[in-house]
Amino acid sequence: MTYLTDVAALTRKDLRVELRARDTLPAMLLFVLSTLVVFHFALPEGTGDDAAYGLLWVAIVFTALLGLARAWVPEHEHGVLDGLVLAPSDRSAIWLGKTLATLAFLVAAQVVALPAFVVFFAPLDLTALAGVLLADIGICAVGSLMAAMAASSRSREVLLPLLVLPLAIPLIVGGVGAAISPEGERYLLLLALYDGIFAVLSWASFEYVVTE
Amino acid sequence: MSTSLIRTLPGLAALAAGLMGLAIVLALIVAPEDADQGISQRIFYIHVPIALTAYFCFGLGAWKALLLLWRGDERYDLESYVAIHQGTIFGALTLITGSIWARASWDVWWTWSSNQLVLFLVLFLFYCAYFMLRFSLEEGARRARSSAVYALFGVVLIPISFLAIRLAEDFIHPTVFTREGPQMTGTMFATFCVSWAALTLLAYVLYRVELAGKRLDADLRELREVLL
């Protein structure tokens, strides 16, 4: 039970910091909307909806990367991470708290971005939305671990996309498949499988990347 | 590494060279010509064993990474890194030989319809990022563990990516080319096995040579620090 309390406290801390500083969410929102506008000009007339769905996924992944790049910055700037690692709680709780907070930001950005996508480009059905949610979980789970690794390196902002993009390819396949394939459920299964495996792996390995 | 292990290296290297020579002779001269693809099919005896060797190296790297996290012994860090380094070299060779084969049989340098080739491109990018990660972290226990975690993600990514790429075929485009030719004859299979053994041994020798060199380098640096 204490584990869940720790996770809740850590998530609340991140949400409160964001509420006061407003560093991440406005940036993600503005970024995803600007990207959608750029896509309008990048897509020639008559390209069709499928291309728009593909680009939506590019926008989602890059918005998530933007959020993830900021995820550990407060911890590093004020030396909070050392304190968290020394705290008498399971270290994986730090990862889970960060993942949930990043997921909350990403979903909040999409609450604005997805309706905008529907208005600008093409409709999204229920399977596509389920795909977005499942892929969000996967990218935040893997991404917050990778961001923790990148944050302790010399080239953190440059490194994060390089680490995450090859790992995100199955998510993009799943997300695009769920949006455009008539058998979208198969892609949801792929996404769920990905989430399960990589969430457990990230959860189990987080301790190793933050301890000295 | 103990000196007796280093002493076996020249013998192993000679064996690997001999086997490679035999494999080339078998692949180019002894194995029968493929009725369908002609001479270009002979690259199969090099391309597929190289790809399998690359998987083997990535697996070895992940295994050593797991041992590092499990036992906390620093020497596994270098072993994991060297295995992945060899795997990336063989992965790059897979891409090159695959591209040559695609050019010879389908008249294109690259095709997205060959799942294995696409998978290798993803893996190649992934393992290049491994080196970026490794070289931008401060040397020490933390770098060793972060690299190990990333290496473990790699072997999990292989089956998931393969599954994803198979599924993506449906909406990207259906398979046009297949490699399912007629079944291999006995000589073809024997050639394939010899070539596979040769390349695996070659990778192992390279792994050991690089490891010995890196260890010597580290020892030398330590000595210099003690002396100066």
Interface residues (C-beta under 8 A of the other chain):
Chain A: D50 V142 L145 M149 A150 S152 S153 R154 S155 L159 L162 L163 L165 P166 L167 I169 P170 V173 G174 V176 G177 I180 S181 E183 R186 Y187 L190 L193 Y194 I197 F198 L201 S205 Y208 V209 T211 E212
Chain B: L69 V122 L123 L125 F126 C128 A129 M132 L133 S136 L137 A141 R142 R145 S146 A148 V149 Y150 L152 F153 V156 L157 I160 S161 L163 A164 I165 L167 A168 D170 F171
